[in-house]
Amino acid sequence: MPGLTIRDDLPNLQVETNHGKMKLHDYVGDSYTILFSHPGDFTPSHNEWIKDIEAYNKVTYPIIADLKRELIKQLNMVDPDEKDSSGNKLPSRVLHIVGPDKKVILNASTGRDKVATPANWKPGEPVVIAPGVSNEEAKEMFSQGFDTANLPSGKCYLRFTKV
């Protein structure tokens, strides 16, 4: 399967999550589900990332670990242009909305932008600097400076600035 697009059936893959092993169809059940990818190329390990998220919000949904980058290919969550130093395609920031019939009803990608806006963001409020932007680049791009969140993992990838 080359990857999911609108109206495709969600494959019933068995996945490893922070809630244990599960089949995707069992998780979707009879409701609508959002599957989204968050590339691990600039973030800590699966378990460290969950702790970092929980420093701000409780995680109640399963997070899938895809350390071998197999699922991202099956679910069409790879960036067509970006590659790592080994030539492997990088994960992209993609989401699929899946209906109760297990068909994809929306497929969207946010690409690898320099900043992201949190939900309900208003002009003048902080934005998140993308993890792919180095601190040196961020200093050049954001002359007003930026703040780095103190995370349990000790990683410095969650940075905020005002635009």
Sequence and secondary structure as in RCSB ss.txt:
>XXXX:A:sequence
MPGLTIRDDLPNLQVETNHGKMKLHDYVGDSYTILFSHPGDFTPSHNEWIKDIEAYNKVTYPIIADLKRELIKQL
NMVDPDEKDSSGNKLPSRVLHIVGPDKKVILNASTGRDKVATPANWKPGEPVVIAPGVSNEEAKEMFSQGFDTAN
LPSGKCYLRFTKV
>XXXX:A:secstr
     TT B    EEEETTEEEEHHHHHTTS EEEE    SSS  HHHHHHHHHTTS   S  B  TTS HHHHT
T EEEEEE TTS EEE  EEEEE TTSBEEEEEE  S SEE  TT  TTSEEEE TTS HHHHHHH TT  EE  
 TT     EEEE 
